[in-house]
Amino acid sequence: QLKYILETHAHADHLTAAQILKSQLGGQVCAGHGITWVQNHFKDDLPLGEGFTADGSQFDRLLNNGDQLTIGQHTMTVKNTPGHTNDGVSYLIGPYAVVGDTIFHPELGSARCDFPGGDAAVLHQSISALLALPDDTHMCLCHDYPKDRAAEDLITVGRQKQENVHCKDPFDQADFIAYRTQRDAELAEPKLLQPALIHNLRAGLVD
């Protein structure tokens, strides 16, 4: 029985399937409360549809930092992890942390911060908070782009601290901000930016 469909943030490079899942399996579509900031930023620039309201009402539930969701015998805790986007959240449950685009596979480092609401200093804080979790916590990754190895979807916090090309110890804030600022200036805009945001800011609802 599907209880929750949890968004980590409004993706700018692919479309959410939340409403398809809900129509077939049920469940509440949830997002971090910061989604309202993103909606308000883009509401006048994107064709989001007549009557669009930038209040998060397209989602069944908006989540705040520290909120807890009961799933069977388990409790999942919501943790705000902005920086890549203003609405980023991670989900902590038992020895697992679903981290969205906050941090990637150790070979890939971290997410860009040049989208509206993104901030390298804020991302550093969010990553630092995740790296403060127990070393044996498994981070559930959203992206991995291997070249000569198998894709990985689980990486321990301890391994991130030892190997992550952007975030390993010592994780210096000034160095991270300088790198991300330089790197982000070289990145192209995602090809699906506009259609992805139109779809995702509406929680995947289609007229």
DOKE-361969 format. One line per field, with one value per residue: x, y, z of N, C-alpha, C in turn; residue in one letter; residue number from 1. Coordinates in Angstrom, 3 decimals. Layout:
<atoms>
n.east = (X|...)
n.north = (Y|...)
n.up = (Z|...)
ca.east = (X|...)
ca.north = (Y|...)
ca.up = (Z|...)
c.east = (X|...)
c.north = (Y|...)
c.up = (Z|...)
residu = (A|...)
num = (NUM|...)
</atoms>
This chain:
<atoms>
n.east = (0.855|0.715|1.656|2.871|4.123|7.036|8.576|11.814|12.627|11.810|12.487|14.575|15.198|13.900|10.688|8.229|6.593|4.565|1.716|0.829|1.622|0.066|-2.539|-2.708|-1.889|-2.546|-1.959|-0.319|0.895|3.799|5.783|8.562|8.002|9.243|8.711|6.794|8.139|9.653|7.599|6.427|8.531|8.681|6.140|5.280|6.796|6.590|4.345|2.111|-0.513|-3.983|-5.332|-3.425|-2.019|0.401|0.898|1.441|-0.702|-1.184|0.005|-0.542|0.353|2.419|5.670|7.541|10.699|11.803|9.358|7.539|6.850|4.814|5.445|4.333|5.914|7.841|9.444|9.776|11.826|11.723|14.105|15.281|17.199|18.354|19.931|20.997|18.537|15.900|13.961|14.788|14.659|15.539|15.062|14.971|15.260|15.515|18.577|18.990|19.221|17.502|18.629|18.117|19.143|21.179|23.717|26.014|27.181|30.433|32.392|31.278|30.520|28.821|25.704|24.763|24.454|23.319|20.716|17.608|17.212|19.155|22.220|25.538|26.797|24.716|24.201|26.565|26.169|23.962|24.980|26.993|25.453|24.271|26.548|27.173|25.673|25.574|28.425|27.806|25.401|23.330|23.331|20.831|21.034|20.172|21.155|23.494|26.224|27.945|31.089|32.977|32.201|29.842|26.584|25.775|23.577|23.489|25.437|27.658|27.774|30.284|31.961|31.486|32.669|35.292|35.872|34.457|34.654|34.134|33.439|34.865|36.559|39.038|36.101|35.963|34.386|34.850|36.503|34.761|32.627|33.982|34.783|32.273|31.056|32.723|32.550|29.772|29.318|30.171|28.376|25.776|22.359|19.799|18.302|15.608|14.527|12.361|9.883|10.055|9.942|7.424|5.748|6.524|6.257|3.608|3.037|2.914|0.392|-1.983|-3.797)
n.north = (-1.192|2.060|4.924|7.484|9.736|11.014|14.016|15.348|17.811|20.414|19.229|20.160|18.912|16.625|14.914|14.658|11.669|11.574|11.915|9.899|7.622|8.038|7.863|5.194|3.765|5.113|7.187|10.074|12.995|14.599|17.450|19.596|22.540|24.726|24.725|26.588|28.995|28.623|28.305|30.863|32.392|31.656|32.006|34.140|33.949|31.558|29.526|28.456|27.862|28.778|30.186|29.183|28.840|30.012|28.534|26.021|24.307|22.396|20.116|17.322|17.457|19.632|19.728|20.403|21.257|18.769|17.531|14.489|11.360|8.551|5.315|2.279|0.366|2.202|5.425|8.310|11.112|14.510|16.564|19.724|20.548|22.725|24.623|23.519|23.872|26.046|24.635|22.161|19.015|16.348|12.902|11.048|7.827|5.242|3.570|4.994|7.686|9.661|11.706|13.444|15.848|16.914|15.906|13.965|10.874|9.873|10.262|12.253|14.403|17.188|19.015|21.537|25.079|27.263|27.714|29.572|30.578|28.864|28.359|28.383|28.555|27.911|25.318|24.102|24.127|22.414|19.988|19.552|19.058|16.623|15.038|14.867|12.869|9.465|7.468|5.043|5.428|5.056|6.782|7.445|7.816|10.225|10.645|9.185|8.889|6.813|6.074|4.018|1.983|0.130|1.504|3.123|3.212|3.495|4.951|5.148|7.478|7.639|6.872|8.947|11.081|10.319|10.083|11.796|14.050|16.729|17.140|15.830|15.256|17.642|19.573|22.386|25.514|27.948|27.092|25.294|26.984|28.646|26.793|25.752|28.061|28.789|26.430|26.202|28.381|27.475|25.637|24.430|25.411|23.198|21.087|20.485|22.375|24.384|22.923|20.931|22.326|23.571|21.344|20.087|22.008|22.056|19.780|17.634|17.550|17.451|19.312)
n.up = (0.000|-1.006|0.632|0.741|-1.720|-2.319|-2.993|-3.552|-4.432|-6.818|-9.781|-12.548|-14.855|-15.557|-15.640|-13.112|-12.070|-10.306|-10.249|-11.918|-10.515|-8.226|-9.281|-9.914|-7.696|-5.394|-2.461|-0.952|-2.494|-1.747|-0.836|0.002|1.990|0.900|-1.794|-2.434|-2.589|-4.915|-6.791|-6.644|-7.613|-10.317|-11.363|-12.966|-15.192|-16.515|-18.455|-16.584|-16.471|-16.470|-13.588|-11.883|-8.690|-6.450|-4.028|-3.210|-3.205|-5.094|-4.335|-2.157|0.408|2.252|3.518|6.460|8.001|10.187|10.401|10.866|9.403|9.527|8.570|8.203|10.584|10.919|11.314|9.478|9.037|8.095|6.580|5.997|3.205|1.544|-1.160|-3.598|-4.786|-3.628|-2.348|-1.463|0.164|2.395|3.291|6.187|7.373|9.536|8.977|6.649|4.265|2.132|-0.226|-2.321|-4.719|-3.268|-2.622|-4.522|-6.057|-4.876|-6.925|-8.436|-6.882|-6.031|-6.382|-8.823|-8.169|-9.344|-10.116|-9.741|-6.412|-5.567|-3.737|-2.950|-0.439|1.273|0.371|1.186|3.953|4.122|3.097|4.970|7.236|6.531|6.327|8.942|9.947|11.252|10.335|9.129|7.907|5.098|2.154|-0.126|-3.443|-5.977|-8.528|-10.763|-12.859|-14.299|-15.908|-16.364|-14.676|-12.657|-12.023|-8.930|-6.167|-3.454|-0.970|1.704|4.453|5.640|3.531|1.735|3.103|2.967|0.225|-1.540|-4.214|-3.948|-1.317|0.688|3.844|4.860|4.820|3.472|3.632|2.161|0.049|-1.193|-2.007|-3.807|-5.768|-6.651|-7.638|-9.796|-11.345|-11.853|-13.477|-15.879|-16.772|-18.903|-19.508|-18.451|-20.919|-20.780|-19.115|-19.031|-19.775|-17.802|-15.345|-15.576|-15.498|-13.064|-11.055|-10.827|-9.550|-11.239|-12.246|-14.880|-17.228)
ca.east = (0.000|1.525|1.143|3.420|4.971|7.845|9.467|12.932|12.654|11.261|13.555|14.591|15.735|13.036|9.303|7.739|5.516|3.807|0.277|0.608|1.702|-1.097|-3.757|-2.706|-1.550|-2.945|-0.886|-0.263|2.059|4.351|6.978|8.970|7.251|9.970|8.191|6.005|9.081|9.985|6.402|6.276|9.584|8.474|4.729|5.061|7.704|6.274|2.912|1.722|-1.930|-4.934|-5.739|-2.336|-1.743|1.743|0.752|1.700|-1.945|-1.175|0.498|-1.443|0.913|3.694|6.422|8.474|11.848|11.491|8.113|7.725|5.846|4.787|5.344|4.350|6.528|8.983|9.218|10.649|11.967|12.007|15.217|15.512|18.563|18.396|21.241|20.829|17.324|15.414|12.955|15.349|14.511|15.984|14.201|15.778|14.492|16.440|19.955|18.986|18.917|17.213|19.259|17.807|20.320|22.061|25.065|26.013|28.197|31.725|33.121|30.595|30.575|27.645|24.837|24.929|23.744|23.044|19.291|17.000|17.094|20.339|23.225|26.620|27.026|23.613|24.431|27.625|25.556|23.104|25.833|27.664|24.481|24.139|27.793|27.221|24.959|26.510|29.187|27.218|24.154|23.368|22.704|20.157|21.390|19.221|21.839|24.835|26.549|29.236|31.739|33.617|31.835|28.400|25.916|25.561|22.488|23.684|26.799|27.655|28.291|31.720|32.630|31.412|33.666|36.631|36.128|33.724|35.597|33.820|32.964|35.581|37.243|38.247|35.122|36.128|33.297|35.346|36.949|33.579|31.911|34.784|34.703|30.926|30.787|33.439|32.016|28.406|29.358|30.514|27.346|24.685|21.013|19.204|17.496|14.184|14.266|11.030|8.798|10.160|9.440|5.980|5.124|6.844|5.712|2.181|3.000|2.640|-1.011|-2.168|-5.163)
ca.north = (0.000|3.270|5.959|8.787|9.927|12.081|14.790|15.983|19.202|20.546|18.935|21.005|18.162|15.486|15.111|13.789|10.727|11.472|11.759|8.571|6.689|8.245|7.384|3.736|3.124|5.924|7.880|11.528|13.606|15.513|18.224|20.548|23.797|25.681|24.718|27.795|30.034|28.339|28.620|32.322|32.948|31.362|32.068|35.156|33.702|30.285|29.305|27.440|27.569|29.720|29.872|28.625|29.533|29.700|28.270|24.614|23.540|21.309|18.938|16.892|17.815|20.334|19.252|21.326|20.642|18.089|16.759|13.039|10.576|7.161|4.365|0.985|0.416|3.106|6.863|9.047|12.511|15.444|17.469|20.718|20.564|23.622|24.998|23.237|24.662|26.594|23.755|20.834|18.297|14.959|12.066|10.162|6.708|4.204|3.810|5.513|9.096|9.971|13.031|14.274|16.301|17.651|15.360|12.909|9.832|10.489|10.678|13.379|15.536|17.888|19.597|22.944|26.019|28.489|27.885|30.528|30.053|28.093|29.123|27.455|28.581|27.156|23.908|23.627|23.856|21.235|18.809|19.351|18.440|15.220|14.349|14.708|11.636|8.362|7.057|3.882|5.804|4.876|7.827|6.985|8.840|10.480|10.638|8.624|8.820|6.123|5.922|2.715|1.168|-0.032|2.571|2.867|4.007|3.629|5.302|5.487|8.790|7.505|6.855|10.305|11.918|9.885|10.020|12.728|14.987|18.095|17.247|15.000|15.967|18.682|20.153|23.831|26.270|28.904|26.346|24.737|28.074|29.078|25.778|25.658|29.282|28.667|25.305|26.468|29.358|26.760|24.649|24.852|25.269|21.915|21.167|20.368|23.262|24.986|21.947|20.216|23.169|23.730|20.099|19.733|23.006|21.734|18.453|16.650|17.616|17.781|19.794)
ca.up = (0.000|-1.121|1.523|0.390|-2.894|-1.737|-3.863|-2.851|-4.902|-8.171|-10.731|-13.741|-15.981|-15.879|-15.224|-12.051|-12.379|-9.059|-10.447|-12.506|-9.395|-7.356|-9.937|-9.981|-6.426|-4.260|-1.761|-0.938|-3.123|-0.748|-1.184|1.027|1.974|0.066|-3.163|-2.664|-3.030|-6.306|-7.559|-6.712|-8.458|-11.736|-11.764|-13.997|-16.317|-17.154|-18.692|-15.622|-16.620|-15.902|-12.226|-11.079|-7.440|-5.967|-2.601|-2.946|-3.079|-6.077|-3.607|-1.092|1.720|2.274|4.669|7.098|8.650|11.426|10.319|10.893|8.699|9.961|7.464|8.856|11.908|10.847|11.316|8.571|9.436|7.006|6.881|4.953|2.659|0.377|-1.701|-5.025|-4.989|-2.366|-1.759|-1.269|1.427|2.454|4.134|7.024|7.900|9.983|8.558|5.286|4.021|0.730|-0.198|-3.489|-5.467|-2.359|-2.772|-5.520|-5.916|-4.573|-8.120|-9.078|-5.969|-5.530|-7.404|-9.179|-7.281|-10.101|-10.364|-8.802|-5.058|-5.224|-3.006|-2.606|1.010|1.877|0.051|2.072|5.248|4.009|2.969|6.259|8.143|6.143|6.649|10.396|10.287|11.518|9.154|8.467|7.250|3.652|1.360|-1.344|-4.411|-7.070|-9.826|-10.905|-14.283|-14.378|-17.210|-16.502|-13.521|-12.508|-11.285|-7.509|-5.619|-2.021|-0.580|3.123|4.849|5.842|2.235|1.186|3.780|2.561|-1.210|-2.397|-4.825|-3.526|0.066|1.660|4.926|5.521|3.900|3.700|3.010|1.171|-1.124|-1.860|-2.676|-4.945|-6.819|-7.215|-8.399|-11.058|-12.112|-12.284|-14.556|-17.109|-17.074|-19.772|-18.962|-18.818|-22.128|-20.453|-17.982|-18.999|-19.628|-16.536|-14.261|-15.748|-15.047|-11.692|-10.122|-10.705|-8.936|-12.273|-12.669|-16.285|-17.493)
c.east = (0.885|0.900|1.600|4.222|5.770|8.759|10.595|13.086|12.012|12.397|13.430|15.069|14.943|11.680|8.923|6.625|4.563|2.327|-0.073|0.634|0.461|-2.365|-3.854|-2.557|-2.023|-1.758|-0.983|1.022|2.555|5.594|7.329|8.239|7.937|9.507|7.395|6.897|9.390|8.789|6.242|7.323|9.255|7.053|4.468|5.897|7.384|4.761|2.397|0.223|-2.807|-5.358|-4.651|-2.115|-0.411|1.722|0.974|0.468|-2.054|-0.719|-0.491|-0.952|2.243|4.385|7.404|9.611|11.437|10.177|8.430|6.547|5.945|4.547|5.463|4.870|7.644|8.537|10.245|10.644|12.377|13.119|15.397|16.974|18.600|19.822|21.297|19.606|16.845|14.494|13.483|15.091|15.108|15.083|15.052|14.892|15.442|17.865|20.077|18.655|18.721|17.571|18.966|19.057|21.302|23.511|24.979|26.987|29.549|32.509|32.554|30.463|29.233|26.894|25.154|24.051|23.309|21.589|18.736|16.760|18.263|21.385|24.298|26.890|25.949|23.778|25.527|27.055|24.713|23.928|26.531|26.728|24.290|25.395|27.979|26.415|25.975|27.162|28.561|25.839|24.310|22.630|22.111|20.296|20.315|19.878|23.165|25.089|27.903|29.770|32.303|33.381|30.317|27.825|25.712|24.448|22.570|25.160|26.768|28.200|29.803|32.493|32.595|32.504|35.089|36.925|35.482|34.634|35.331|33.701|33.752|36.275|38.625|37.369|35.066|35.067|33.799|35.796|35.763|32.828|32.674|34.698|33.342|30.616|31.457|32.838|30.626|28.355|29.644|29.411|26.244|23.353|20.450|18.252|16.003|13.753|12.823|9.914|8.848|9.590|7.935|5.255|5.307|6.320|4.203|1.981|2.669|1.194|-1.113|-3.605|-5.921)
c.north = (1.235|4.389|7.343|8.700|11.183|12.728|15.371|17.447|19.219|20.380|19.811|20.248|16.898|15.697|14.146|12.889|10.589|11.197|10.417|7.518|6.800|7.663|5.862|3.068|3.893|6.646|9.387|12.005|14.715|16.218|19.116|21.864|24.852|25.704|25.979|28.954|29.859|28.677|30.129|32.963|32.795|31.641|33.071|34.916|32.437|30.165|28.155|27.150|28.596|29.254|29.259|29.475|29.059|29.479|26.806|23.738|22.422|19.998|18.590|17.324|18.524|20.025|20.310|20.556|20.027|17.337|15.264|12.343|9.134|6.261|2.970|1.118|1.451|4.571|7.525|10.518|13.362|16.392|18.441|20.680|21.425|23.893|24.753|23.981|25.125|25.631|22.371|20.270|16.901|14.225|11.043|9.073|5.570|4.532|4.396|7.000|9.288|11.437|13.899|14.600|17.055|17.218|14.150|11.788|10.502|10.952|11.952|14.603|16.047|18.535|21.069|23.818|27.286|28.627|28.931|29.897|29.203|28.966|28.155|27.413|27.784|25.665|23.328|23.284|22.578|19.958|18.508|18.670|16.963|14.427|14.163|13.500|10.526|7.846|5.884|4.161|5.653|6.027|7.213|8.083|8.989|10.378|9.897|8.433|8.143|6.044|4.507|1.835|1.006|1.143|2.150|3.765|4.184|3.885|5.672|6.894|8.731|7.522|8.242|11.183|11.562|10.135|11.125|13.846|16.434|18.234|16.429|15.871|16.432|19.416|21.661|24.623|27.195|28.197|25.792|25.824|28.526|28.077|25.771|26.884|29.216|27.583|25.610|27.461|28.702|25.820|25.232|24.674|23.903|22.050|21.171|21.327|23.765|23.940|21.185|21.049|23.378|22.514|19.894|20.737|22.828|20.329|17.366|16.617|18.075|18.203|18.791)
c.up = (0.000|-0.305|1.117|-0.908|-2.595|-2.779|-3.013|-3.234|-6.281|-9.174|-11.978|-14.973|-16.298|-15.223|-14.104|-12.573|-11.197|-9.293|-11.100|-11.398|-8.511|-7.978|-9.921|-8.614|-5.199|-3.645|-1.874|-1.609|-2.203|-1.283|-0.010|0.875|1.110|-1.376|-3.454|-3.110|-4.509|-7.207|-7.722|-7.607|-9.942|-12.230|-12.879|-15.252|-17.093|-17.365|-17.824|-15.638|-15.931|-14.507|-11.364|-9.832|-6.881|-4.453|-2.239|-2.883|-4.106|-5.436|-2.499|0.285|1.536|3.597|5.158|7.759|9.987|11.431|10.301|10.229|9.173|8.760|8.047|10.267|11.989|10.890|10.417|8.972|8.240|7.439|5.724|4.519|1.401|-0.067|-3.186|-5.533|-3.620|-1.629|-1.422|0.123|1.274|3.428|4.865|7.610|8.244|9.559|7.158|5.258|2.521|0.531|-1.419|-4.281|-4.579|-2.521|-3.700|-5.122|-5.670|-5.792|-8.736|-8.181|-5.491|-6.682|-7.654|-8.294|-8.004|-10.519|-9.398|-7.441|-4.630|-4.552|-2.523|-1.108|1.732|1.598|0.923|3.439|5.212|3.921|4.293|7.251|7.808|6.488|8.150|10.862|10.565|10.239|8.418|7.879|5.740|2.974|0.092|-2.386|-5.490|-8.443|-9.722|-12.399|-14.472|-15.800|-17.383|-15.281|-13.512|-11.726|-9.834|-7.000|-4.109|-1.728|0.894|3.348|5.022|4.539|1.583|1.804|3.354|1.085|-2.047|-2.898|-4.434|-2.013|1.082|2.704|4.494|4.501|4.130|2.939|1.903|-0.103|-1.907|-2.625|-3.919|-6.090|-7.474|-8.069|-9.762|-11.937|-12.658|-13.436|-15.905|-17.578|-17.946|-19.051|-19.362|-20.002|-21.832|-19.346|-17.953|-18.904|-18.305|-15.395|-14.365|-15.183|-13.548|-10.673|-9.940|-10.132|-9.936|-12.725|-14.119|-16.504|-18.384)
residu = (Q|L|K|Y|I|L|E|T|H|A|H|A|D|H|L|T|A|A|Q|I|L|K|S|Q|L|G|G|Q|V|C|A|G|H|G|I|T|W|V|Q|N|H|F|K|D|D|L|P|L|G|E|G|F|T|A|D|G|S|Q|F|D|R|L|L|N|N|G|D|Q|L|T|I|G|Q|H|T|M|T|V|K|N|T|P|G|H|T|N|D|G|V|S|Y|L|I|G|P|Y|A|V|V|G|D|T|I|F|H|P|E|L|G|S|A|R|C|D|F|P|G|G|D|A|A|V|L|H|Q|S|I|S|A|L|L|A|L|P|D|D|T|H|M|C|L|C|H|D|Y|P|K|D|R|A|A|E|D|L|I|T|V|G|R|Q|K|Q|E|N|V|H|C|K|D|P|F|D|Q|A|D|F|I|A|Y|R|T|Q|R|D|A|E|L|A|E|P|K|L|L|Q|P|A|L|I|H|N|L|R|A|G|L|V|D)
num = (1|2|3|4|5|6|7|8|9|10|11|12|13|14|15|16|17|18|19|20|21|22|23|24|25|26|27|28|29|30|31|32|33|34|35|36|37|38|39|40|41|42|43|44|45|46|47|48|49|50|51|52|53|54|55|56|57|58|59|60|61|62|63|64|65|66|67|68|69|70|71|72|73|74|75|76|77|78|79|80|81|82|83|84|85|86|87|88|89|90|91|92|93|94|95|96|97|98|99|100|101|102|103|104|105|106|107|108|109|110|111|112|113|114|115|116|117|118|119|120|121|122|123|124|125|126|127|128|129|130|131|132|133|134|135|136|137|138|139|140|141|142|143|144|145|146|147|148|149|150|151|152|153|154|155|156|157|158|159|160|161|162|163|164|165|166|167|168|169|170|171|172|173|174|175|176|177|178|179|180|181|182|183|184|185|186|187|188|189|190|191|192|193|194|195|196|197|198|199|200|201|202|203|204|205|206|207)
</atoms>
